[in-house]
Amino acid sequence: MNIVWTLVYVIVQGQDVHAVNAYGAGFTFPDMYECFAAREMLSVDLGMTEGYFPHGSQAVCIPQEQTQT
């Protein structure tokens, strides 16, 4: 079993919840450490301190089995 990681960015606007792959559809990281490093960079890109996100948003690294295409 090969595990890859997806960085998902979640935004809550009123009653609506939006979630997207932060690096684009289908993009995955080969390990948790690279995903967490990208999560910290994303928070800085959004103008926050490393690892912190604006109110109403969050980013999470989610593991999944890699599928063959």
Contacts in CASP RR format, 6 or more apart in sequence:
PFRMAT RR
TARGET T0000
AUTHOR 0000-0000-0000
METHOD contacts of the structure
MODEL  1
MNIVWTLVYVIVQGQDVHAVNAYGAGFTFPDMYECFAAREMLSVDLGMTE
GYFPHGSQAVCIPQEQTQT
1 65 0 8 1.000
2 65 0 8 1.000
2 66 0 8 1.000
3 63 0 8 1.000
3 64 0 8 1.000
3 65 0 8 1.000
3 66 0 8 1.000
4 28 0 8 1.000
4 29 0 8 1.000
4 30 0 8 1.000
4 63 0 8 1.000
4 64 0 8 1.000
4 65 0 8 1.000
4 66 0 8 1.000
5 28 0 8 1.000
5 29 0 8 1.000
5 30 0 8 1.000
5 31 0 8 1.000
5 32 0 8 1.000
5 34 0 8 1.000
5 35 0 8 1.000
5 61 0 8 1.000
5 62 0 8 1.000
5 63 0 8 1.000
5 64 0 8 1.000
6 21 0 8 1.000
6 26 0 8 1.000
6 27 0 8 1.000
6 28 0 8 1.000
6 29 0 8 1.000
6 35 0 8 1.000
6 61 0 8 1.000
6 62 0 8 1.000
6 64 0 8 1.000
7 21 0 8 1.000
7 22 0 8 1.000
7 23 0 8 1.000
7 27 0 8 1.000
7 29 0 8 1.000
7 35 0 8 1.000
7 38 0 8 1.000
7 39 0 8 1.000
7 42 0 8 1.000
7 59 0 8 1.000
7 60 0 8 1.000
7 61 0 8 1.000
8 19 0 8 1.000
8 20 0 8 1.000
8 21 0 8 1.000
8 22 0 8 1.000
8 59 0 8 1.000
8 60 0 8 1.000
8 61 0 8 1.000
8 62 0 8 1.000
9 19 0 8 1.000
9 20 0 8 1.000
9 21 0 8 1.000
9 22 0 8 1.000
9 42 0 8 1.000
9 57 0 8 1.000
9 58 0 8 1.000
9 59 0 8 1.000
10 17 0 8 1.000
10 18 0 8 1.000
10 19 0 8 1.000
10 57 0 8 1.000
10 58 0 8 1.000
10 59 0 8 1.000
10 60 0 8 1.000
11 17 0 8 1.000
11 18 0 8 1.000
11 19 0 8 1.000
11 56 0 8 1.000
11 57 0 8 1.000
12 18 0 8 1.000
12 56 0 8 1.000
12 57 0 8 1.000
13 56 0 8 1.000
21 27 0 8 1.000
22 38 0 8 1.000
22 39 0 8 1.000
22 42 0 8 1.000
22 59 0 8 1.000
23 38 0 8 1.000
28 64 0 8 1.000
28 66 0 8 1.000
29 35 0 8 1.000
29 38 0 8 1.000
29 61 0 8 1.000
32 61 0 8 1.000
32 63 0 8 1.000
35 61 0 8 1.000
36 61 0 8 1.000
39 51 0 8 1.000
39 59 0 8 1.000
39 60 0 8 1.000
39 61 0 8 1.000
40 50 0 8 1.000
40 51 0 8 1.000
42 59 0 8 1.000
43 49 0 8 1.000
43 50 0 8 1.000
43 51 0 8 1.000
43 52 0 8 1.000
43 53 0 8 1.000
43 59 0 8 1.000
44 50 0 8 1.000
46 53 0 8 1.000
46 54 0 8 1.000
46 57 0 8 1.000
48 54 0 8 1.000
53 59 0 8 1.000
END
